[in-house]
Amino acid sequence: MMNRVVVIGGGGRLGRLLVGALARRGAQVEVVSRQPAATRHRLPRGVGVHGGDVRDARSLTGPLAGCGAVVFAAETGFADDGPDSPRATLYEGVANTVDAARTGSKAPRVLLVSQICVTRPEHPTNAYGRLLDWRLAGEEVVRDSGLPYTVVRPGWFDDAARHGGIRLDQGDAMNGFIRREDCAETIAEALASPATVGVTFEVFNEPAPAAAAGVHDWPAMFGALDADLDPVR
Ligand SMILES: NC(=O)c1ccc[n+]([C@@H]2O[C@H](COP(=O)([O-])OP(=O)(O)OC[C@H]3O[C@@H](n4cnc5c(N)ncnc54)[C@H](OP(=O)(O)O)[C@@H]3O)[C@@H](O)[C@H]2O)c1
């Protein structure tokens, strides 16, 4: 596991689980939050918290300098335009993150938390500030960044979902749910794997028996994924 992983949105529901999953794997984890004092109370001791907002490019430069990896897990507002719009967070905010990640002497890994349906603009979710269009535009910024990236597209979050196995897929053709806990484990494993560099994939819970839960052959699962090729995503 690379050292110093910065999680933007690390005080959120997925973010907190990811911070725990990374720390259990021995990573030094830091978080970027718009409200660092409140976020600090919600995280384990030893996790550094920086004040920052993805819509403010300058606020990211210091926290990301010299990091080994950055995870973008920020949620967006749903306004049609302005600072609470998907454009501001999921496109411009992702672009600001990529720019800040590039400023260091060593290129960090960048992992973007996206979602399923980004290539399906007819989905009702897109009525909220063209959320899906801007998320896809953010994905493209990451894929074109020249940085070692991974794009993870979780299914719909349902933390009460039956705790089945984890299924990875590509091509954004499936629908399904994923527990945030399983999503966090997948992201932590993906960050530790060279096989996920330059890869976009979806993640779901499978309706598998509970006995299968927690036992995953990550090298085989990641090894079965295809690297992104233009123009196929
Ligand atoms: N809901 C779903 O079904 C679903 C499915 C797939 C993917 N996703 C995506 O997965 C990610 C995590 O979801 P979640 O439900 O766990 O999120 P969440 O609990 O709402 O937490 C998201 C975090 O984003 C941070 N944030 C918001 N705006 C920010 C900004 N401008 N700059 C920096 N940080 C900002 C907030 O942190 P602070 O308040 O501390 O700044 C918040 O804690 C989101 O991108 C979400 O859209 C959701």
The ligand as a MOL file (V3000), in Angstrom:
LIG
                    3D

  0  0  0     0  0            999 V3000
M  V30 BEGIN CTAB
M  V30 COUNTS 48 52 0 0 0
M  V30 BEGIN ATOM
M  V30 1 N -25.8700 7.4820 -3.4870 0
M  V30 2 C -25.5310 6.5480 -4.3540 0
M  V30 3 O -26.2920 5.6120 -4.6380 0
M  V30 4 C -24.1910 6.6280 -5.0500 0
M  V30 5 C -23.8470 5.6560 -5.9650 0
M  V30 6 C -22.5940 5.6980 -6.5450 0
M  V30 7 C -21.7020 6.7150 -6.2300 0
M  V30 8 N -22.0610 7.6700 -5.3540 0 CHG=1
M  V30 9 C -21.0540 8.7070 -5.0420 0
M  V30 10 O -20.1550 8.2190 -4.0670 0
M  V30 11 C -19.5680 9.3160 -3.3480 0
M  V30 12 C -19.7210 9.1080 -1.8410 0
M  V30 13 O -21.0890 9.0150 -1.5390 0
M  V30 14 P -21.6390 9.1080 -0.0140 0
M  V30 15 O -23.1040 8.8730 -0.0890 0
M  V30 16 O -20.8330 8.2550 0.8820 0 CHG=-1
M  V30 17 O -21.3450 10.6330 0.2590 0
M  V30 18 P -21.6340 11.5310 1.5600 0
M  V30 19 O -21.8640 10.7230 2.7680 0
M  V30 20 O -22.6770 12.5340 1.1650 0
M  V30 21 O -20.2210 12.2520 1.7290 0
M  V30 22 C -19.6850 12.9680 0.6980 0
M  V30 23 C -18.6670 13.9210 1.2440 0
M  V30 24 O -18.3600 14.8330 0.1720 0
M  V30 25 C -17.7590 15.9400 0.7800 0
M  V30 26 N -17.9160 17.1060 -0.0840 0
M  V30 27 C -19.0580 17.5910 -0.6140 0
M  V30 28 N -18.7900 18.6900 -1.3530 0
M  V30 29 C -17.4510 18.8880 -1.2680 0
M  V30 30 C -16.5730 19.8540 -1.7990 0
M  V30 31 N -17.0360 20.8500 -2.5550 0
M  V30 32 N -15.2630 19.7620 -1.5400 0
M  V30 33 C -14.7880 18.7550 -0.7510 0
M  V30 34 N -15.5750 17.8010 -0.2030 0
M  V30 35 C -16.8870 17.8740 -0.4630 0
M  V30 36 C -18.4780 16.1450 2.1140 0
M  V30 37 O -17.4970 16.3690 3.0640 0
M  V30 38 P -17.3760 17.7150 3.9480 0
M  V30 39 O -18.7680 18.1470 4.2920 0
M  V30 40 O -16.5720 17.2350 5.0980 0
M  V30 41 O -16.6600 18.6850 3.0810 0
M  V30 42 C -19.1540 14.7990 2.3760 0
M  V30 43 O -18.7470 14.2400 3.6010 0
M  V30 44 C -20.2850 10.5490 -3.8740 0
M  V30 45 O -19.5450 11.1210 -4.9400 0
M  V30 46 C -21.5790 9.9660 -4.4130 0
M  V30 47 O -22.2180 10.7720 -5.3840 0
M  V30 48 C -23.2770 7.6540 -4.7480 0
M  V30 END ATOM
M  V30 BEGIN BOND
M  V30 1 1 1 2
M  V30 2 2 2 3
M  V30 3 1 2 4
M  V30 4 1 4 5
M  V30 5 2 4 48
M  V30 6 2 5 6
M  V30 7 1 6 7
M  V30 8 2 7 8
M  V30 9 1 8 9
M  V30 10 1 8 48
M  V30 11 1 9 10
M  V30 12 1 9 46
M  V30 13 1 10 11
M  V30 14 1 11 12
M  V30 15 1 11 44
M  V30 16 1 12 13
M  V30 17 1 13 14
M  V30 18 2 14 15
M  V30 19 1 14 16
M  V30 20 1 14 17
M  V30 21 1 17 18
M  V30 22 2 18 19
M  V30 23 1 18 20
M  V30 24 1 18 21
M  V30 25 1 21 22
M  V30 26 1 22 23
M  V30 27 1 23 24
M  V30 28 1 23 42
M  V30 29 1 24 25
M  V30 30 1 25 26
M  V30 31 1 25 36
M  V30 32 1 26 27
M  V30 33 1 26 35
M  V30 34 2 27 28
M  V30 35 1 28 29
M  V30 36 1 29 30
M  V30 37 2 29 35
M  V30 38 1 30 31
M  V30 39 2 30 32
M  V30 40 1 32 33
M  V30 41 2 33 34
M  V30 42 1 34 35
M  V30 43 1 36 37
M  V30 44 1 36 42
M  V30 45 1 37 38
M  V30 46 2 38 39
M  V30 47 1 38 40
M  V30 48 1 38 41
M  V30 49 1 42 43
M  V30 50 1 44 45
M  V30 51 1 44 46
M  V30 52 1 46 47
M  V30 END BOND
M  V30 END CTAB
M  END
